[in-house]
Each structure stands twice: as structure tokens, then as C-alpha cells.
Amino acid sequence: MYKKILVPLDGSKVGEAALAYVEELLSDLIPETEVEVTLFQVISSLTPSVVAGEARASIPYTKKDMEQIKKKAIDYLGEAGEGLRSKGVVVRARVKTKMGISNAAEEIIKAAHEINADLIAISTHGSSGLTRWAFGSVTDKVLRGANVPVLMVRALKRAR
């Protein structure tokens, strides 16, 4: 059964949809089985683009900004893991900061490998059509690239 689960979170309620399923999945295993859940977030050092006419540029955060953003992310992951912690699950928070543009799917797959995860539980925003084509889907890329099982959870409409 699952002993190490990676749950990538993006800071949105939609992104947290997988947490409820992980809690349910683990409810029959606890306390007999020691399970460790790692909540994971990827942060890029680039801000959203600044547009001036037809020119567009991404402005990097300063080192101080990145430290503050990372602290907020760790606090967020700590809060997001309270439900699991209250049920006796060992919950770890892990934040990956990337200079420049980050490939969240690659970072999620790397993190799963680094912690020897048995399962990746990830939420999907359910984008389709042009949005999915233009931006891709982190969840799809994780599903196709991971070497461990991936539990994909589509958020209910009320969470979006």
C-alpha cells in the first residue's frame, strides 16, 4: 500500500481538491500503517508579464521577495496539511523555488523521485480547448511523465 504520497498544491482551492481524497484513501490505513504525505509547491522567480504596447517582459522577484514568498508558501502548506495531521498522518511541507521560468510538472516528477513517493495525488482544474492547448496541463504532463501511480482529482465546480 502507499507509504509516501506527494500532493502538489498551487495555492488555490481547486488545487486542494486532492487532499480530501488522500484523507479518505488513508482513513482505513491509519493508525496501523505509518504514512507520510509531502505537500509540495513550485515557485518561479518571475512575476507575471509586464506589457507595454506590443513588448512584453517578465520581471524577476528580488531575493528578499523570494524569501517572503517561500515563507508564505510553507505557511500555506502547513495550514493545508492540518486535516491530515489531525488524523495522525506525518505531513511534510516542501517548496521548490526556481530561478526563471519553471516547469512545474518536471519539478513535481523530480520531487516524487527524491522522496521515493508511492503515489502522486494531484488536482486538475479541468481546462479544455484553447486554454489547455495554449498552456498545457501540469496534471497531464505529470500523468504522462511520472514513474509512480498518479491519482487525478477533478475539482468540483463549487471549488473553482
Secondary structure as GFF3:
##gff-version 3
##sequence-region A 1 160
A	DSSP	beta_strand	4	8	.	.	.	ID=ss1
A	DSSP	three_ten_helix	14	16	.	.	.	ID=ss2
A	DSSP	alpha_helix	17	27	.	.	.	ID=ss3
A	DSSP	beta_strand	36	44	.	.	.	ID=ss4
A	DSSP	beta_strand	46	52	.	.	.	ID=ss5
A	DSSP	beta_strand	55	60	.	.	.	ID=ss6
A	DSSP	alpha_helix	63	80	.	.	.	ID=ss7
A	DSSP	alpha_helix	82	85	.	.	.	ID=ss8
A	DSSP	beta_strand	90	98	.	.	.	ID=ss9
A	DSSP	alpha_helix	104	114	.	.	.	ID=ss10
A	DSSP	beta_strand	119	124	.	.	.	ID=ss11
A	DSSP	alpha_helix	129	135	.	.	.	ID=ss12
A	DSSP	alpha_helix	138	145	.	.	.	ID=ss13
A	DSSP	beta_strand	150	154	.	.	.	ID=ss14
A	DSSP	three_ten_helix	157	159	.	.	.	ID=ss15
###
